[in-house]
Amino acid sequence: MLLGNSKNELSAIIAALEALLSRDTILSRRQLAEKSEQANVPVAESSLATMASRGSGPKFTKYGNRSLYRWGDYVDWVASKSTVARSTSEHRAKAAT
């Protein structure tokens, strides 16, 4: 169940992420990718790294050379990037606003 086509499915995805871990849990980039996969919202570790370098991903903290993510920040980011629409053109229109 990746991103669904109804608000109920989107709510279920966010609920699955919320239920997996405490919002205050701190994870490495690899751990975040693994946990997200468990919730059926796959994101590659390399994609997180690319998004971090471009400033387009979830918030993170640097500890030495490690990037650490708070689970709640990731859940909020997923929710903010998710849209519900009936067509790709509707998704594009929502993204443009």
TAVEN-V857559 format. One record per helix or strand. SS is the DSSP state (hx for helix, st for strand). FROM is the first residue (numbers start at 1). TO is the last residue. Records with the same first field share a line. If there is no record, write none. Layout:
# TAVEN-V857559
SS=FROM-TO, FROM-TO
This chain:
# TAVEN-V857559
hx=7-20, 29-38, 45-54, 71-81, 88-96
st=26-28, 61-63, 66-70
